[in-house]
Each structure stands twice: as structure tokens, then as C-alpha cells.
């Protein structure tokens, strides 16, 4: 007799930065969660303008007057849209969206404690977009407390 596993308490952590590969990672995670009965935590990190890297999609966000609210709103809107898009084809999956301030790798590592896996895109919006694996993916593969799946975008 084959025993069926119960995945109801399993969490899949996904790093989402708006890049094509991160959106594909989210779509994969949502489909997997629907198949296994797991939940998804979609996590996006942001940093204040002084720390924003070249090429980040939020560099253009309104941060006049030293207020970071424009960046926060842009990040929240991007994540909300990415989750809605990924969830549209897998409506049975439970997806929680979370925006945090700080290092993307550290936020994902913190969230991964007790998770069944982390899913990220192969590279984000950083200045070295021609690399095969971004810095967040590299960090996760070396330090994550659970399996890491790295998704390449279709391009």
C-alpha cells in the first residue's frame, strides 16, 4: 500500500522582484502548491533609495522629500500584480504576499525556516543581468535550510 503524504502544512517560499524569471518562479510555485496542497509565501524586498542597486525596477519610484512611501507602494503594486497573474491559472492555491525591507537574500533565508522549499528566478534586475545565476540565488544555494529551486525565464 502506498501512503499518501499530507502537504497541508508545507510552505513554499518564493522571491519575487518583478523580473521575468521571478514571475516564472512564482507561477511554478503556485502550480506546485495547488498540486500538493502547500501554501505559497511570495516575498519581495525593497531598500531605501540610498541602497537601491542600478537596474532595479523601483529606482524610478517617487521618493521626493526623503520619504520611501513611493518605493513601498511601487513594490506592493508589483507584488500584488504578480500574485494575481500567477494565481489566475491555479485558483486553488493559498498565496500570501509579503513585502519586507532589507536584503532580499536575508529576508528569504529568514522566511525559509521550516519551509519545504525556496523558489527564485535565475537572476533579477541587478547590474549583471548577463550572469547565469544572480547573487540572491547564489546565497540561497549555499545557506538555505531547505531545498532551493532556481527557475530560468523563457527568454
N, C-alpha and C positions, 0 to 999 in steps of 0.2 A: 504494500500500500504506500502510495506517495503522499507525504504530509505537505499540506499547503502552508506556506509561510504567511503570517499576518504582518502586513506592512503599515498598518494604520498609524503607528507612532513614529514612522520613519520620516525624516525631513531631508529634502534635497535643497542645498544652498546654491544660489545662482548669483554670480556677479554680473551686473548689467551697467554698462557705461554708454549705451546708445549706439555702439559700433555694430556693423553688420554681424560680426561673429558673436558678439554678446547677445544680440537679439535671437540668433540661431540657437545659442546655448539655452536661452530661456524657453524657446519653443520646444527644444528637445526635452528639457526638464519637466515642462508641463505635460507633455505627452507621456513621459515615463511615470510621472506621478499619477496620472489618470489610470494607467495600466496596472500600477502596483498598489494604489490606494494610499500613496505617500502624500505629504504636503510639500509645497514649494515656498521657500523664502527667497524672494528676489531682492537683492541688496545693491544699492547704489551709494557710492561715496562721493563726497564733494569736499573741497578745501577752499579756504578764503582766497581772494584774488592774488594775494602776495605769494601764494604757494601753488597756484594753478599752473600746470605744465603747458608748454607750447603744444598746440594742436588739440587741446581739449575742447569738446563741443560747448562748454559753458563759459569759455573765455569772453564771449561776446555778451553775456548776460549783464543786465543793468546792475552795477554796483556803485553808483554815484553816491557820494556823501559818506563813504566808508561803511555802508550798510550791505550786508551779504544777502539780504532777502531776495534780491533779483536772481542770484545764483540758486538759492534754495528752491525758489518757485520753478525755475527752468529745469532743475534736476527732478523735482517732484512730477512735473508735467511729462518729462521724457519717460520716467519710470512708469507712470500711470498709463501712458500710451503703449509702451512696450508690453506691459502685463495684459492690457485689453486685447492687443493684437495676438499675443501668444495664447491667451485663454479662449479666444473665439472658436478655435478648432478643437479644443478639449475642455468643454464647459464643466465636466465632472471633477476637475482638479481643484483642490483648495490652494490658492495662491495668496501669500501675504507679501506686501511690498513694504520695504523699509529703506529709508534714507538716513545715512549717518555721515557725520563729519570726521574726516581724518584719512588715514592711509587706507586705500582700498584693500590691500593685502591683509592688513591687520584686522580690519572690520570683518573680512571673510573668515580669517582664521579664528577669531573670537566666536563667530556665529557657527562655525563648523563643529564646535564641541558637542558631541552627542549626535551629530548628523550622520546620515548614511552615505552621503557623498557631496562633493562640491563640483559644480559645472561652471566653466568660464569659457569665453571665447579665446581664440589663439592669440589675439593681440587687439589692443584697444586703440585709443586716439593719440597715444604718445608720439613723440617726435621720431621714433624709429619704427615707423609702420611697415617697413620692408622686412623686419625681422620675422623669423618663423614663430617665435614664442615671446610674448610680452613679459615684462618684469613681474606682473602680478601672477601670471601663470607659473613662471619660474619659482617664485617664492612659495606658492601653494604646493607645487610638486615636491618641494624639499621639506616643508614644515607642517602640512595639513595633518590633522589627526584622523582623517578618513580618506577614502579613495578620491582622486581628482580626475575629472573628465574634461578634456580640452577640445572644444569644437572649433573647427575651421569654418569660415563663412563660405558660401557657394561661389564667390567670385574667384 
